[in-house]
Amino acid sequence: MTGFVFSEKPIGIERGEGVSLYDTDDREYLDFGASYACAPVGHCHPEVLAATTEQLETLTYVQASYPNAARTALYDSLADVAPGDVDRVWLCNSGTEANEAALKFARHATGRPEIVATMQGFHGRTMGSLATTWEDAYRAGFGPLAGGVEFVPYGDGEAMREAVDAETAAVIVEPVQGEGGVNPAPTAYLETVREATAAAGAAMILDEIQTGLGRTGTLWAADGHGVVPDVLTTAKGLGSGLPVGATLVREWIAAEAGDHGSTFSGGPVVSAAAGATLDVIEREGLPAHAADVGDYLVSGLRETLGDAVREVRGEGLLVGVEVKRGANPVLRDLAMEHRILALPAGRSVVRLLPPLTVEREHADRVIDALEAIVA
Ligand SMILES: *Cc1c(COP(=O)(O)O)cnc(C)c1O
């Protein structure tokens, strides 16, 4: 074994189907986080597979400056579903690159240096995005990072108003802090960010890399709050597990975005996968389904776990259970004894983010398992 960045878990996943994963002994696990929000339509969805393999056999790659049909179709699909007029599209290979581009575009379009980010926020691990990521554990030893970043407390409208001024290029913010502990923003807070940036001529960048594509119960969390940002970034679920990210911007940013590029931008295969994923999400009404099963899960968890946990919070199928002791022992029991794979968010939060296709019966299994572990 030669990898060194990740510590590996003691379960070898071999295949996936729908909301289930199977290990090398063909034992089934319920995926409530193992796919990291990257399987919104479930594992190995036949339509995504068909579109992707057909594209792979037709044209795997062509230089980004030639149009390709799959990319053109994806531009159109994203523009169709974009909030408001945030409909100019840049495609890249990951979440951090989508934010990296957002920050570059905002600085170039405004001609200003400063970025406002939020405490506990997570925006990725490349040098620019990392500079807007709060937690020291992600940053330590990698400096100097990109400069000009100021952090304000998440959810504090007054602090946001004070921080945004004529030097501000952009505010970057998540509608629900994912890595930071599953912290949903109230609508009023996002409205304040919107007003403050608009008044200062700065860009509002909404990081929907984890929340996008139906997870919070609307296609974009922005839709649920009725807030239209200047830039929206998304990635995780977009390619159903293939690496593709998108930076959606308004015309005033697109017109002055500056020079940017990437060899793999909008490659035919990932574009086909993303186009098919979006089609399935829309046609099967998965955002509304996520809202329904998410509400069922949250109220079931609250009712069943009660005082045995500190809090259950979330939006749609991005749910955090704040436990009284560390999240890791709970996650281990969930996986080893109940065959449910979930994720931590910080030290004490168990994060549940299954494919959007999960049903109430799957939610019941998770509620019962958590009850057995913590109650
Ligand atoms: C995962 C994530 C990122 C980074 O995405 P990568 O694809 O890992 O680079 C950025 N922002 C948010 C909110 C995320 O959840």
The ligand as an ORCA input file, in Angstrom:
! r2SCAN-3c Opt
* xyz 0 1
  C     -16.700     19.263     -0.207
  C     -16.849     20.724     -0.196
  C     -15.939     21.565     -0.865
  C     -14.729     21.042     -1.566
  O     -15.021     20.150     -2.606
  P     -13.904     19.155     -3.172
  O     -14.551     18.508     -4.348
  O     -13.560     18.202     -2.081
  O     -12.740     19.982     -3.552
  C     -16.173     22.922     -0.817
  N     -17.234     23.440     -0.187
  C     -18.131     22.671      0.455
  C     -19.301     23.313      1.120
  C     -17.957     21.293      0.483
  O     -18.833     20.526      1.145
*
